Amino acid sequence: MKMNGQVRICAFQLAFTLCILKECFTSDCPLFKFGTNCNNACVCDQSKSLSCDKHTGECLCKNGWTGVRCTCIAGTECDKNSFCDANSCFCNDGVLNKPSNCSDEVFVLYSCSFETEIETCSIYNHGEMKWRKHSNGTPSDDTGPYSAKDGSFYVYTEASGGSTGDEGVMEISLANLNLTTTACFQFYFHMRGSEMGDLDVIVEDKSGSDIARWTMSGPVDSGWNQGFVSLLVQAEMINLTGRRGSGFRSDIALDDFKIYQGHCNCPPFTFGTNCNKTCVCDQSKSLLCDKDTGECLCKNGWTGVKCSCREKTKCDENSFCEGSNCFCNDGVLNKPTNCSDEVLVLYSCSFETDIETCSIYNHGEMKWRKHSDGTPSDDTGPYSAKEGTFYAYTEATGLSTGDEGVMEISLANLNLTTNACFQFYFHMRGSDMGDLDVIVEDRSGSEIARWSKSGHVDTGWNQGFVFLPVNAEMINITGRRGSDYESDIALDDFKIYKEHCNCPPFTFGAQCDKSCACDQSKSISCDTDTGECLCKNGWTGIKCTCGEKTECDEHSFCDANNCFCNDGVFIKPTNCSDEDFVLYSCSFETYIKACSIDFQGEMKWRKHSRGTPSDDTGPYSAKDGKFYVYTEASGVSAGDEGVMEISLANFNLTTYACFQFYFHMRGREMGNLDVIIHDKSGSEISRWSQSGHVDSEWKRGFVSFPANAEMIKVTGRRGSDFTSDIALDDLKIFQGHCSCESWTFGLVCEKVCDCRRGSSSSCDSKSGTCMCKQGWSGKTCNCRISLDNCHSAYSYCHGYRCLCKDGHYSNGVNCSGLIDVTYFCGFDMFDSLKRCNVELQQVQWEIIENLEQNMDNVFHLENNRFLKTMKSGESLLSSNSSLLFSVQNVSVELESCLQVKYFIHDQENQRLRIKVEKENNQLIDRLFQGKDWSTARITLNAMSNMKIRNMKIKKNRTGHMEKIRSLLLYLFTPLFWD
């Protein structure tokens, strides 16, 4: 039993083992499947093979076929470093033991297709984001390739789950390649994804130092792209680093590595060590370009640097042909050359070659970079070069405000013997744009010319010019970063040529920075030195806007058939600009110096056009024309001043003159503007002042001054912040007093004329004399001329009546509707107190005038002057004191009436007391009540030398002021009125 049991157990065990072996190794897999569980597919071409090995997958080919997939006709031979597929020899993965011709390359030293394991390729794979072997698309959407470049497999870095900046590194040792000559590392890369990172291919020598580098950043394309890196003999290691971007859409993939002897086999029309330069050839007219130099090999019938010229076109050694035209070579030319549509060119730089070819020293924190197409940042930089393919620019991203990029061009080798011009194109697009300065220096380093531009200029290329004197030694071009990344500055197409700058049409000046004033539809051009317009036939004038028959004197110019004042002081009064007898004019349309103005102060006046740089202050344009002057409030302190002084010494004034100007004071923190006239001693004669925000429009100001005036001083004073730009325009001085607005007069038109509005048209601006309408006369135009039979010795006309003048009349006169008036005092004349023989107690009374309140509709309907207690008197008098005044030496020959018009505010507490005395004897003592304006009357007997002495008004407890309107003596008769 035991024996039998042992036998049975042994037999069972043997059967079990055989069963296992049969299942794993000897059972039949389906056709063209192999491996454990038969889950691997053979790569055989099934139409040309019988089957494949169940263990290794090796193909069993049909008769007449061979190769790893049975795709090669029998007899095709490949060496041991390659395998045959589709009658071609493909490289094995790994280091090859000798240079092999495979995969359409010659002298291949190394290959990696990733069809086998990564380790087969002798790659050391490490980093936080290791490279993974993969087929088909990567797991994440919108990133990575959809398939391998060739074959089934590639490697990639999986960005999902990682962090920004994580790296995957592959190192390929070159130690076993035994390089004896230059070689090339060729690869394919795929960088699709909106959050793409970076790929670096760095070649190191034995010491670990970089000797070559290839770099790519950001999304590149949706397909596979070819890359190349040249390998020097001393190359020891290739380091490939993929770096994760800001999100999961940054899978980087690589495929099909090869290292072969010799120069890199660049794609068509690319060249350079790493095949990273594009040949400039016209590909339709050229065969190819040199892989080292990029020189074009032209097709028959074509020539020139780009193969774009017919063979008959000839250019000298300083230029090249393109499109049947000769264009300047980059750099200093050995003789003046006519090229690129310019004559006598001494220097050119188009940036189509390297910056160094242009003899430019490039330095600074923000070095200038050669570039094509648009710059990497949105909303800044150009979209393409001005001409050709390339330009230079400063990349603002990643730098700080104020960082600079500097290009220096030495002029030492130009051997200038005459003036020259530096011409260039600039591009300054961006809301945070910085500054661009072009400075010319002499041998000592001193500045002799400057061109500057700041802020956003335009969305296109613009032309700039700088005048080069004979002693010019260096051109310094500085781009300065603005406040943010939207400040990429670009330059292109530099040229230096002899003589004056060839300014664009209708511009002039040493830097071509001035616009000619010509009407371009009526003019041919303008002089590039002076800006003087060359008019078309039939037109004349400074702007070519006048018909040939229009004539203006030597102090004015014609524009649109009108005569306008020249800027400056005139030797004789001139009628121009709609003004008469103009002595001086300054429109700021020409040089400020022409206006004979001395500028002083911390905040000097600046000539400007359009709006000032700051928001919410300053004008949007000049009052007339294009230019004005203003004080820039930004960058200075509250109270800082800008001063303009205009000397009047050469005017030889013999009468009054008027200084007229237009001012603009817009801004919530506006300061002050003062216009002060001084005489020879420096004393102030007259002043015009304005403070604070006035309006958003231009306003007229004017100051009159006498013949002894010597200086006009205009001072703008800054307010509390930047919103206080003050502007001036259209200054004029003309003979005669300033023309004030209706019913105002005085040096600054500060006084109101005493004229009846309904019967006068205005008043004299100097004296205030009323200008009466037809049918009216009198001082205030208050008299009908047809009824003016008033006796001028004691009365004047008012409307249809004769009113009494202030004074004594011994014989009695008829006026103001009364008969035999012997005394009248209405306080309406400048010498009324003397005429009326009134004696006022000191500081208690004053004569005032109220033009708004008509207090008496009988005597003086409009000239409402009256006697009033002074405010200062309140502090001198107690509650029950009297406010005194007296009338001296009153005489009446017949019984008469004394009448007084008086004002009482409080009838309970105020009284009017009238005393009449003669030789200290009291004749009358009467007390009167009243409310508002009232009339007091007292009968006087015939008597001489009376004194109405104690005419009192009792002061009430509330301290209100009291008033006397008029005193009147007339014959006691019923012919008077209440």
URTAKA-V765661 format. One record per residue. N is the residue number from 1. OMEGA is omega in whole degrees, 0 to 359 (999 if undefined). Layout:
# URTAKA-V765661
n: {N:N}
omega: {OMEGA:OMEGA}
This chain:
# URTAKA-V765661
n: {1:2:3:4:5:6:7:8:9:10:11:12:13:14:15:16:17:18:19:20:21:22:23:24:25:26:27:28:29:30:31:32:33:34:35:36:37:38:39:40:41:42:43:44:45:46:47:48:49:50:51:52:53:54:55:56:57:58:59:60:61:62:63:64:65:66:67:68:69:70:71:72:73:74:75:76:77:78:79:80:81:82:83:84:85:86:87:88:89:90:91:92:93:94:95:96:97:98:99:100:101:102:103:104:105:106:107:108:109:110:111:112:113:114:115:116:117:118:119:120:121:122:123:124:125:126:127:128:129:130:131:132:133:134:135:136:137:138:139:140:141:142:143:144:145:146:147:148:149:150:151:152:153:154:155:156:157:158:159:160:161:162:163:164:165:166:167:168:169:170:171:172:173:174:175:176:177:178:179:180:181:182:183:184:185:186:187:188:189:190:191:192:193:194:195:196:197:198:199:200:201:202:203:204:205:206:207:208:209:210:211:212:213:214:215:216:217:218:219:220:221:222:223:224:225:226:227:228:229:230:231:232:233:234:235:236:237:238:239:240:241:242:243:244:245:246:247:248:249:250:251:252:253:254:255:256:257:258:259:260:261:262:263:264:265:266:267:268:269:270:271:272:273:274:275:276:277:278:279:280:281:282:283:284:285:286:287:288:289:290:291:292:293:294:295:296:297:298:299:300:301:302:303:304:305:306:307:308:309:310:311:312:313:314:315:316:317:318:319:320:321:322:323:324:325:326:327:328:329:330:331:332:333:334:335:336:337:338:339:340:341:342:343:344:345:346:347:348:349:350:351:352:353:354:355:356:357:358:359:360:361:362:363:364:365:366:367:368:369:370:371:372:373:374:375:376:377:378:379:380:381:382:383:384:385:386:387:388:389:390:391:392:393:394:395:396:397:398:399:400:401:402:403:404:405:406:407:408:409:410:411:412:413:414:415:416:417:418:419:420:421:422:423:424:425:426:427:428:429:430:431:432:433:434:435:436:437:438:439:440:441:442:443:444:445:446:447:448:449:450:451:452:453:454:455:456:457:458:459:460:461:462:463:464:465:466:467:468:469:470:471:472:473:474:475:476:477:478:479:480:481:482:483:484:485:486:487:488:489:490:491:492:493:494:495:496:497:498:499:500:501:502:503:504:505:506:507:508:509:510:511:512:513:514:515:516:517:518:519:520:521:522:523:524:525:526:527:528:529:530:531:532:533:534:535:536:537:538:539:540:541:542:543:544:545:546:547:548:549:550:551:552:553:554:555:556:557:558:559:560:561:562:563:564:565:566:567:568:569:570:571:572:573:574:575:576:577:578:579:580:581:582:583:584:585:586:587:588:589:590:591:592:593:594:595:596:597:598:599:600:601:602:603:604:605:606:607:608:609:610:611:612:613:614:615:616:617:618:619:620:621:622:623:624:625:626:627:628:629:630:631:632:633:634:635:636:637:638:639:640:641:642:643:644:645:646:647:648:649:650:651:652:653:654:655:656:657:658:659:660:661:662:663:664:665:666:667:668:669:670:671:672:673:674:675:676:677:678:679:680:681:682:683:684:685:686:687:688:689:690:691:692:693:694:695:696:697:698:699:700:701:702:703:704:705:706:707:708:709:710:711:712:713:714:715:716:717:718:719:720:721:722:723:724:725:726:727:728:729:730:731:732:733:734:735:736:737:738:739:740:741:742:743:744:745:746:747:748:749:750:751:752:753:754:755:756:757:758:759:760:761:762:763:764:765:766:767:768:769:770:771:772:773:774:775:776:777:778:779:780:781:782:783:784:785:786:787:788:789:790:791:792:793:794:795:796:797:798:799:800:801:802:803:804:805:806:807:808:809:810:811:812:813:814:815:816:817:818:819:820:821:822:823:824:825:826:827:828:829:830:831:832:833:834:835:836:837:838:839:840:841:842:843:844:845:846:847:848:849:850:851:852:853:854:855:856:857:858:859:860:861:862:863:864:865:866:867:868:869:870:871:872:873:874:875:876:877:878:879:880:881:882:883:884:885:886:887:888:889:890:891:892:893:894:895:896:897:898:899:900:901:902:903:904:905:906:907:908:909:910:911:912:913:914:915:916:917:918:919:920:921:922:923:924:925:926:927:928:929:930:931:932:933:934:935:936:937:938:939:940:941:942:943:944:945:946:947:948:949:950:951:952:953:954:955:956:957:958:959:960:961:962:963:964:965:966:967:968:969:970:971:972:973:974:975:976:977:978}
omega: {180:179:180:179:180:180:181:179:179:180:180:180:180:179:180:180:180:179:180:180:181:180:186:192:188:178:184:171:172:183:179:170:180:174:178:181:176:186:178:179:176:183:185:168:191:179:183:182:180:182:174:180:185:180:189:183:181:186:173:190:171:179:177:181:180:179:187:179:182:182:181:176:181:183:175:184:173:181:187:178:182:179:184:174:181:177:176:180:179:185:169:176:176:179:181:187:173:178:184:174:183:178:178:175:179:177:179:181:185:179:174:180:182:174:173:180:180:183:179:182:180:180:173:188:181:181:180:188:186:176:182:174:187:172:183:183:176:187:186:177:171:175:179:180:176:180:179:176:173:181:185:192:174:174:180:174:181:185:182:177:180:181:177:179:176:187:167:189:170:178:178:179:179:186:184:181:179:182:175:179:179:179:182:172:182:182:174:181:180:184:179:179:184:180:187:178:186:173:179:171:187:177:182:173:184:181:182:179:177:174:174:182:171:185:175:181:174:178:184:187:178:182:177:179:184:176:181:172:179:181:175:183:183:179:184:186:169:182:180:184:172:185:184:175:188:181:186:181:180:175:179:182:178:179:168:176:171:170:178:180:174:181:178:177:185:173:181:176:166:181:179:183:181:180:185:179:181:177:183:185:166:190:179:183:181:181:182:174:181:184:179:189:184:181:185:172:190:172:180:178:182:180:180:185:179:184:184:181:171:186:182:181:181:176:182:188:180:183:178:184:172:179:181:176:179:179:185:169:176:176:177:181:187:173:177:188:174:182:178:178:176:178:176:179:181:185:179:173:180:182:175:172:179:179:182:179:182:180:180:172:188:182:182:180:187:185:177:182:173:187:173:182:182:176:186:186:177:171:175:179:180:176:180:178:176:175:178:187:192:174:176:179:175:180:186:183:176:180:185:176:178:176:188:168:188:170:178:178:179:180:186:184:180:178:182:176:178:178:181:182:172:181:181:174:181:180:183:180:178:184:180:188:178:187:174:179:172:187:177:181:173:184:181:182:178:180:179:175:181:171:183:176:181:174:179:183:187:176:183:177:179:183:176:182:173:179:180:175:182:184:179:183:186:170:182:182:185:171:185:184:176:189:181:187:181:181:175:179:182:179:178:167:176:172:170:178:182:173:184:177:178:185:172:181:176:167:181:180:182:180:183:185:181:180:176:183:186:165:190:179:183:181:181:181:173:181:185:176:188:184:181:185:172:189:172:179:178:182:179:180:185:179:183:182:183:171:187:182:181:181:176:182:188:181:182:179:183:174:182:177:174:180:180:185:167:175:175:179:182:181:176:179:186:174:182:178:178:176:178:174:179:180:186:178:174:180:182:177:175:179:179:181:179:182:178:181:175:182:180:173:180:187:187:177:182:173:187:172:182:182:176:186:185:177:170:175:179:180:175:180:178:176:174:181:187:190:173:174:180:174:181:185:180:174:176:188:176:179:176:188:168:188:170:177:179:180:178:187:185:184:180:183:176:180:178:174:183:172:182:182:173:184:180:182:179:178:186:180:185:179:186:173:180:172:187:177:180:171:185:181:182:180:181:178:181:185:171:183:175:181:173:179:182:185:175:182:174:179:179:173:180:178:173:178:182:186:182:178:185:187:169:180:181:184:172:185:184:174:188:174:190:182:181:174:179:183:177:178:169:178:177:169:178:181:176:179:177:176:181:173:186:174:169:178:181:184:177:178:185:184:180:180:179:184:172:186:184:184:178:179:179:174:180:185:181:188:184:179:185:174:188:173:180:180:181:177:180:183:181:183:184:185:173:186:184:181:186:175:180:177:188:181:185:180:175:185:174:184:180:187:175:181:183:168:179:174:176:178:190:183:183:182:178:179:180:178:181:179:176:174:180:180:177:176:180:177:184:179:184:180:185:183:179:180:184:181:181:177:182:171:190:176:181:184:172:175:178:182:179:183:184:183:177:188:186:183:181:188:186:191:185:181:189:176:181:177:187:177:181:178:181:179:183:183:183:188:176:188:185:181:178:172:195:161:184:175:186:168:178:180:174:182:178:176:187:180:171:181:180:171:185:182:176:181:186:186:178:188:183:178:170:180:181:176:176:183:168:180:177:175:182:180:183:173:184:179:184:170:177:178:186:180:182:181:174:179:178:178:178:174:180:183:180:174:174:178:174:198:186:174:190:166:181:184:181:185:181:174:178:180:179:191:171:184:182:173:187:172:178:180:183:186:179:182:170:187:175:999}
